[in-house]
Amino acid sequence: MKRNGKAGAEHGGGAAAGATADRIAENRPTADRRTSAPAGTTTDKVTTSDATTSNATSNTPTITTDVPARLDRLPWSRWHWMVVIGLGTVWILDGLEVTVVGNIAGRLSEHGSGLPISSAQVTGIAAALYVAGACSGALFFGRLTDLFGRKKLFLITLAVYLAATALTAVSFSSWWFFAFRFLTGFGIGGEYAAINSAVDELIPSAYRGRVDLVINGSFWLGAIGGSLLSIVMLNTAIFPMNVGWRLTFALGVVLGLVILLVRRHVPESPRWLFIHGRGEEADRLVASIEKQITDEKGKPLPEPEGEITIHPRKSIGFTEIARTVFSRYRRRAILGLALFIGQAFLYNAVTFGFGAILTTFFDVPTASTGYYFAVMAAGNFLGPLILGKLFDTVGRRIMISGTYLLSGALLFATAWLFAAGHLTATTLTACWCVVLFFASAGASSAYLTVSEIFPMETRAMAIAFFYAVGTAAGGISGPLVFAGLTESGVVADTALAFCIGATLMCLAGLTAALLAVRAERRSLESIASPLSSAPST
């Protein structure tokens, strides 16, 4: 790393000496160099693709680095698998948790469960508190993630989640259960902000789309596990009535501890480090990653292409974050809102009352609805798994708009078939699987989109905001809009619920067709320049 004064002449060597120093610096393993702007120049305004400006002053030191280019040109390796396992597998726990709570609601309300609570309180108050916790946790930890780093927060949020889940397992009163459902959601909301930002900043640009989709889609692996696990844990021939439901939470804690052991090896984001003035630390970290991958592959890595110059900034105020997201990137903010609200309504139209639909219209026993849900969940996971690569190859705009529009159109068709009486419990579930195959890829791409289209300094907070909007929309729209429609026992009402979800999904797809950013295989810094960007010297 090279440090210069304000001008080469100040060092007595003139321009030639400065040029020699530049060449020496460029031949080192890092392209990082610190400089100060020449006297009399102004670096307050920085031109970017979205007219982003920096608040840096003329005498603020700068860092020029090729760290992003070095990370993006890395081939896929064991190191990247460690990142995916350490960070991404927590969504499996989230899916397990949410599904288990829904499935054990009836058991908790039974006499002898060890908890004085009703089924309506579990699916109503406790569910609402979980949503409230997730929204507030996302916003609270999202801000801290941008301020204090990805690693600190993705360790803290997992610890909060694990502690709250463990304490839920020992619930002895309804207020205790409610309190720790809120705190469990609080930890999970923080996870979404910390994890998605860290994953996007560590995964090479050529793989970012598919990895993000599969990680977010892995929620449904947990949902499958939760459905099947509930069948075993709630079997009183195997576990006592007041023990089985507690063990489901305890198992989640055990799995979470395993994830924590892997996660502690995941490093801080080098991108976050150099933005916050820790360029040498970022360089050492990337060099160690490069060495691991070079040793694994047995051949040298390709040369990185491109540098970025920034004025390090310790923090960004809320006012500047809001102005950046909703003024400078207004079209992208509209896109994010459309994607999150559309997927929230479609999922609530299908999943909020799926059990009531099967039992009311097709006489499926309540005890058997978990099997149908497991099949639906499998369709949800397969969508991102199979289609994910296309988001990196075919492109974001086509795939995002296509999955939203296609899932909406298929749900319209399902509504028509259902209203016309052409479906059975099996064929309706098959229709849901096909719809959610595409919808899940689209919904996962919503998280991908908001995590890559805003500047580095606002990334976690942007993820937190849009996640909170989507979660709140789902948590509110489910009870208010869809509960009465799907549980009324009237075919036309349920078909209307399907059509509402399909309409909003299609509107989101049209918005994506117009506004989606062509972010495939591009560095995060080229998609949205950091707020601290400065002209390269």
N, C-alpha and C positions, 0 to 999 in steps of 0.2 A: 504494500500500500504506500502511495507517495503523498507526502504533504508538501504543499507549496505555500509561499507567501503571496502577497497581493499582486506582485509583479516580479518577473524573472530578474529585472535589473536590480531589485532590492538586494539580491544575493550576490551581486558583483559579477555574475557570469553572463549577464545579458541574455539575448534571445537564444544564442547557441547553447548556453548552459542549460537553459530551460528545456530546449528541444531534446538535448541529450538525456536529461532526467526523465522526460516523457517516454523516450524509447526504452530506457532501463525499466521504468515502471511497467510498460506494456509487455516486456518480456518476462515479468514475474508471473507466478501461477494465478494471481488475481488481477483483475482490471480495476479494482477499487482505487480511487485516489481522492484525497481531500484537497479542496482548493477554497480560496476566498474569492469573491467576485472582485474584479479590478475596480480601483477607485473611480468613482464617477459614473459607474454603470448602475442600472436599475434592474433588479430581478424580481420585482413585485409581481409582475404579470407574466404568466406562462401560457403559451398557446398549446392546447390539447385538442383532441377530437371533439370534445364537448365544451370547449371554452373554459376549462377548469383553470382557476388562478391560484397562485400560492401567496401566502401572507409573509413569505420570507423577506427579510430586508437585505440591502445591498452588501452588508458585511457578514451575512450568515454563511458559515462554511458549508460546502456541498460535498456530497459523496457521489462519485461515478462508479457504477458497479455493473458487472455482467452476471451477477448471481441469478436473476430470473432466467436468462438465456441458458445458463449452465444447468439449472434444474429442469428446464423444459426439453433439453436435448438428450436427457438420460434415457436409456432403454429400460424396459420393464425388468424388474429384478426382485430378489428376495427381500430387499430393503423395502420396496413398495408394498409387498405383501404384508410385511410387518406393520406398516402404516394402516393398511386396510383392516387388518385383524384388530389392531389396537384401538382404532378409532371407530371404524364402521360397524363392528358387530354389536354395539350398544343398541342399535335399532331393533335387533332381534329381541333384546330384553324388553324394549318398549312395547313391541307387539305382543310379547308374552304377557306382560303386565296388564295391558289394557284388555286383552281378550279374557284372561283369567278372571279379572274383576267382574266383567260382564257375565261370565258363566257361573260364578259362585254366588251371584246375588240371591238366587233362590235359597241356596243352602244357608247363607248367613242369616236369613230371616226366620229359619226354622228354630223351634225350641230345642235347646241342647247344643247350639252352634258355639256357645260361649261368648256371643256378642249380641246385646240387646239392640237390634236394628231391623228395619223393615226392608223388603226388596226395593220398594220405591225410593227409600233413602239412599240405597247403594247406587241405583241407576240414575237418581235425580240429584240429591244434594252432593253426594260424594263425587259423582261424575262432573258436576258443575265446578266443584272445588278443584278437581284435577285440572280442568281446562283453565280455570282462573290462575292456578299455580303455574301452568305451562306458559301462559301468556306473560305473566309478570316475571317469571324466571328468565324467559327469553330476552326480555327488555333489560332486566337488571344485569344478567351475566353477559349479554351482548355488548353492553357499554364497557364492562370491565375487561372483556376479551380484547377489544380494540385498544384499551389503555395499558393493560398489564401483560398482554401476550396470550397466545393460543394455549401453550402448554400448561401454564399455571391454572388457567380456567378449565381446561378439559379434564384436569385431575380433580379440581375442586367440585365441578358439577357432577362427576361420577360419584364422588364421595358423598355428596348430598343425596343423590338418588339412592345409593346403597343404604345409607343410614336410615333414610325415611322408609324404604321398603322393609328393612329389617324390623323397624319399630311398628310398621303396619302389621307384621306377622304376629306381634304380641299384643294386639289390640284387646282391651278388656271393656271398653265403653265406646259408644257411638262418637262422642266428641273426640276421643283419641284417634279413632279410625279416620274421621273427617280431617283432623289436623294433619295427619301424616299422608293422607291422599293429596292434600294441597302441597305439602313439601316434596312429595314424590314428583308431582307435576312441575314444581319449581325447578328441581334438578334436571328433569328431562327437557324443559324449555331452554335452560342454559346449555344443555348438550347440543341442541340443534344449532345454536349460534356458534359455539366454540368449535364443534367438530366439522361442520360444513366449511367454515372459513379455513381451518387447518388443512383439511383434505385437498381443497382446491389449490392451496398454495404449495403443497408438497408433491402433488401428482403431476407428471409431465403433461403438457398441453395436448399431446396426441391421444392421451388416454383419459383426460379429465371428464369428458361427457359420460362415457360408459361406466367409469368407476363411481361417479356421483350417483348415477341412476341405480346401479345395483346396490350400493350402500343404502340409499333411501328406500329402495324396494325391499330390502331384507327385513323391514318391519313385518312383512307378511310371513316370513319364515317363523318369526316369533308367534304370530297369530295362529299359524298351523299348530305349532308346538303347544300353545296355550289351550287350543280347542281339545287336542288329544290328551294333554296332561290333565285337564279338568275332569275328563271322563274317568281317569284312574284315581285321581286324588279325592274325588267326591264319592267314590264307591265305598260305602260304609262297611262292606265286607272286607275291605283292605285296610282302611284307616278309620278311626273313630270320627264321629261327626264334627267334633270340635278341634280336630287335629289336621285333617286333610287339607282344608283351605289354608291353614297357616303354613303348611309345608310347601305349598305352591309359591308363596312369597319367599320363603327361605331358600328355595332352589334358585330363584332369581338372584338372590344375594350371592350365592356361591358362584354362579356363572359370572356375575359382575366382578367378583374378586379375581377371577381368572383373567378377565379382560383388563383389569387394573394392572396386573402383573406384566402384561404385554405392553400396555399403554405407557408405562413409565419409561420405556425405551424409545418412545417416539419423541423426536427432538422438537424444539421450538421452531416456528416457521422462520427460515432465513429471510424471507421477504419482510416479515414483521421486524426482525432485528435491524436490517439496514435502514428501514424507514425511520426507526427510532434512534439512529445514530450509532448503532453497534455494528458497523460495517466489517471490522476485522473479525469479530465473532461470527458473523454470517459467513464470511469467507472460509474460516477454519471449519465450520460445520459442513459447508458444501464440499470442501476438499476431502473431508473424512467420508462423506457419502460417496463421492466419486471414487475414492480408493477402494471402498467395499465393492462397488459395482465393477470396477476394473478388474479386481482380483477374481470376482465371480465369473465374468465374461471372458477373461483371458486375452483381451485386446483393448487397445486404447480407445477412448471415447472421441466422438467427433468434436470438432472445434465449436465453441458457442458462437452465436451470431447476434450481435447487438448489445448495447449498453444502455443504461438509464442513469440520469443525473438528478439527484434530489437534494432538497434542503431538509435535513432531519428535523422532525417535530415531535415533541413528547406527547402531545394530545391535540385533539380537535374538539372544539366546543359543539354543543347540541345545535346551536343556531347554524353553524356552518354545515353540520351534517344534514340538517333539514333542508337548507338552501341547496346543497349539492344534490340530494336525492330528488327533491320535489320541484326544483327550479332548473338547474343545469341539466338534469337527467329526467325531465318531466315525462317524456315519452316512455322511457324505461320504467319509471314508477307506475305509469298507467298499465304497462304490460305486466309487471309483477302483481299488481292488485287484481287484474283480470284473471291471470292464471291461478292464483291462490283461491279466489272466491269461486271461480268456476269449478275447480276440482272439489272444493269443500261441499258445494251443493250437490254435485253428482254423487259423491260418496255417501252423503247423508240420505239422498233419495233411494239408494240401493241398500246400504248397510244398516241404516238406523232402525228400520222396522222389518228386516229380513225374516227374523224369527216369527214375528206376528203374522207376516204374509204367509209363510209356510204352514203355520198351525191353523190360521183362520180359513184360508182358501183351499188348502190341500190336505188338511187333517194330519199333518206330520206331527208325531209326538214331540213334545218339548225336549225330551231327553235326546232326541235324534237330530235336533237342529245343528248341533256342533259338527256333525259329519258334513252337512251341507256347507257350513261355513268354512271348514277346512278345505273343501274343494274350491270354493270361491277364493280363498286366500292363496291357493296354489296358482290360480290364474293371475292373481295380482303380482306374485313374485316373478313368474315366467315372463311377463311383459317386459320389465326393465332388463331382465337377464338376456333375453333374446334380441330385443330391439336396441339395447343400449349402444352397441357398436355403431349403429347407423347414425346416431346423433353426432359422432365424430367423423363419419365418412360422408354420408349424404348431406348432413348439415343440420344446424339447429332450427332454422326457420321452417324448413319443410317438415322435419320430424315433429317439432312441437305443435305446429298448427295441424299437421296430419293426425297425430294421435288424439288431440282434443276433438277435432271435427269428426273423426271416425267413431270414437267412443260415444259422442253425443248422438250421431246418426243411428248407431246400433241400439242405443237406449230408447230412442224414438220407436224403432222397429219392435223392440221388446215390449214397450208400452202398448203398441197396437195389437201384437199377438196375445198379450195378457188380457186386454179388454175384450178381444174377440173370443176368448175362451179356448185358444188353441194350445195352451201350455199345461204341462204337469209340473209337479215339484221338481222332477229331474230335469226336464227341458228348460224350465225357468232358471234353474241353477246354472245350466249349461249356457244359457243366454247371458246371465250375469258374468260368468267366467270370461266369455268373449269380450263383453263390454269392458270389464275391468282389466283384461289383458292389455288393452290399448290405453285405458284411462290411467292405470298405474304408471306406465311409462311417461305419460303426459304429466301426471301429478309430481312424479319424481323430478321431471325436467323443470318444474316450477322452482324447486329448491336449487337446482343447478343454475338456473337463469339468474336469480337474485344474488347468488353467491359469486357470480363472475362479471356482472355488468356494471358494478359500482366501484369507485376507487378503493384502493387498499385500506385507507384509513377509516373508511365507513363500512367495510365489508360485514363484519360481525353484527353491527348495529342494523344494517339493512336486512340481513337475514332474519334477525330477531323481530324487526318490525313486520315484515311480510308474513313470517311464520305466525306471529301473534294475530294478525288480521285473519289469516286463513283458519287458524285454530278457533278463534272467537266466532268467525262466521259459521264454522261447522258446529261448534258447541251451542250456538244460539239458534241456528236455523234448524238443527235436528229437533229439539223439543218444540219450538214454536211453529215451524212450517210443516214438518213431515210426520210428527208423531200422530196427530189426529188423522191425517190422510191415510197413512199406512195401517193404522189400527182400527179404522172405522168399520171394517168389514164390507165396505162398498167397493166394488171393482173399479168403478170410474174414479173414485178418490185416489186409489193407489196408482192407477194409470196416470192421473194428473201429477202425482208426486214424481213419477218417472220423467214426465215431460218437462217439469220445472227444472230438474237437474240437467236434463239433456239440453235444454235451451241455453242455460248459463254456460255449459261446457262448450257448446258451439259458438257462442258469442266470444268466449275466451280464445277459441281456436281462430276465429276471424281476426281478433286483435293481434294474435301472434303472427298471422300471415302478413299483417301490415307493419308491425313494430318489432318483431323478434330480431335480435342482434346476431349477425353471422359470426359467432364466437368460436366455431370449431377450429381446432388445431392452432389457435392464436394464444399468445401469451396474455396473461391477465392485464399486464401493463399496457398492451396495445389495444385492449378492449376498453379500458377506462384508465387513463393516466392517473397516477397518484396525485393527490392534492398538493403534495410537496415537490412536484416535478420542477426542474429547472433546466434551462438550456444547457446542452452539453458543451463543455469548454474544450 
